Amino acid sequence: MRIQTLSPIVALLSVLLIPLVSHAGDIRIGLTEALTGPASQYGVPIQNGFLLARDEINAKGGVNGDKIVLIEEDERGKKEEAINVYKKLIFQDKVLMIFGPTLSNSMFAAGPIANLAKVVAFGTSNTASGITDIGPYIFRSSPMEADVVPVTLRTAIKHLNIHKVGIIYGNDDAFTKSGYDVFRKSLEELHIPVVDTETYAKGDVDFKAQLTKLKAANPDAIICPCLSEEGANILLQSRALGIKQSFIGGNGFNSPKLVEIAKAAAEGTIVGSPWFDGNPSVQNQHFIAAYRKKYGTDPNQFSAQGYDALFIVAEALKKIKLTGQLEQDRQALRDVLPHIQIDGATGKFAFRPAPEHAIKPGGYDANQTPFVYIVKNGKFVLLK
Amino acid sequence: MDWSSWWATYSTLVLSIGVYGLMALSISLTLSCGLLSLANAAFMGIGAYVSAVSTLQYGLSFPSALLLGTLAPSSVALVIGVPVLRLSGVYLAMATLGFGEVVRVVALNLDITGGPLGLNGIPLFTEWWHVLLSVVAVLLLLQALRHSRIGRAFEAIREDETAARLMGIATHRIKLLAFVLGAAIAGLAGGLNAHYTFTLSPGNFGFENAVDILTMAILGGIQGLLGPLLGGAIITLLPELLRSLQEFRMAANGVILIAVVLFLPHGIWAPRRLARWLKKRSKHADA
């Protein structure tokens, strides 16, 4: 009698408990990006790329029969929140590893937490130098500007007759400032003199004063390590002022938005980037088509890097046997990850150890050849 | 969940509650003598940068770095306070907001602050007891101040500055004292904050932060010392507590703030309202 009355309660309880106890075969991975706030323009496409990759991997039966579960958290592009999210994912959700955060500054704040806890932190959009100096558990699939810029410059010099350049950049933003520093250094190495350097602040809309000065200095090309919003405006206003020279952009120029806003003014602009939407490889064309189908918009570089990152980790997971012992599994992933190579939407990908500083062991940077392309008739065309 | 894993997950949050409690106390100090100053975020930034540079580049010990981080913003406050405190009301708010922008731009352009890249790899020095000790020390100081001649002078100035001056209170000096003390507390909070977040960048101490700090004090209530602490805790905790709402999180955050301000105009912790309410209840009980 008593057992009979109890059994429906037990049944009910067990039904309620099922969603709480995850399946033994689930691989729990943290994903933290800036989904609200100004940095969400990068965070949302990255998350989209990850979710697409997750669905594709799980539809094919997951990794060695285990499904990938992404635990998504918003870090709002703020350092304190990035730290809080990292701690929650590591100590409470007990994830195997973490992807994100979006901004380099957030990674500088949260990365040390993962490194101390011996958990892999994998950035897909952090391009600032020094990120992987945090420690041996820090990985990133985003090539540093320092890798992309010299290739861009050399290709541009080969195609255009460049003997002297002018520069315009935003001096109050970590991304554009570090882009500028890298351009400056590569120009010195290539012995190209800079005839004029102009600056602006984030959010400026009028660049005519700076552009007039640049025009008077008459460089052979103008270097613009800017984000696409300001970049498009700079292009439009420079053409209105009669500047005919080509622009050379950094990572921030690599957005379909640039051509969309600047239209004809973008003609001749040269950009270097780890991803190229016109790359005819099967993986890339499949990625673009699948992304369009799922989200109804065009992917950008950031979504492609997020998409590839999950495949990189899936490849690593195939090579290890998960024991259920969290610390052991986290370490096993960390040990196999540096050797993974894939051919993804961004092309061939491999890791390389960060250059050693002092005695501290570093993490792993992306070892990838960037694409350099030029805008011709409103389309990005590869420059060889 | 056992204690050690709870602490591992939430230690930063707990430290942030303490640090932002200090910030709310620092702004409530200037508010308590009728000054609407929005420079506290900037003072926090100065304190954070000075103490981080001291430990990172000069290898100073944590206590001396904190001391420098407290002294630097208060000396800046002393210098700018003299001209700026001639203003009052919204004009003071505008001037102090402008000062905050100056600090941000200076941090962006100096080499020692790392420019827009900020300072990275700041050592992890802040322990829970540093924060607790600071909060208790500041509370005791402010409590002693409230019951002293100076505290009563603050109140007199807030109620009616002209009358206070006629009574022989050196209003300008008293206001300067509140401004400088507030800056010192903010600097201390900044120094503590820098040594558990690993990184600093100029954007951390901008307009948004200045408004956040003001919201903490107003939300908690500035009639007592518990109010600002409570406000700081709520504003820090709320986004984390609402995490399950995902994309509606910040919207819910805003709605809660609006509701509190609408229905509890003197903040959550308002001793006078509490006293009134208790009186009413005892009257009912008598009848």
Interface residues (C-beta under 8 A of the other chain):
Chain A: L35 T36 E73 D74 R76 K79 E80 E81 I83 N84 K87 K88 I90 F91 Q92 N105 F108 A109 G111 P112 A117 A128 G130 D133 I134 N171 D172 D173 A174 T176 K177 S178
Chain B: M1 S5 A8 T9 Y10 S11 T12 L13 S16 V105 L108 N109 G115 P116 L117 G118 N120 G121 L124 T197 F198 T199 S201 P202 N204 P239 E240 R243 Q246 E247 R249 M250
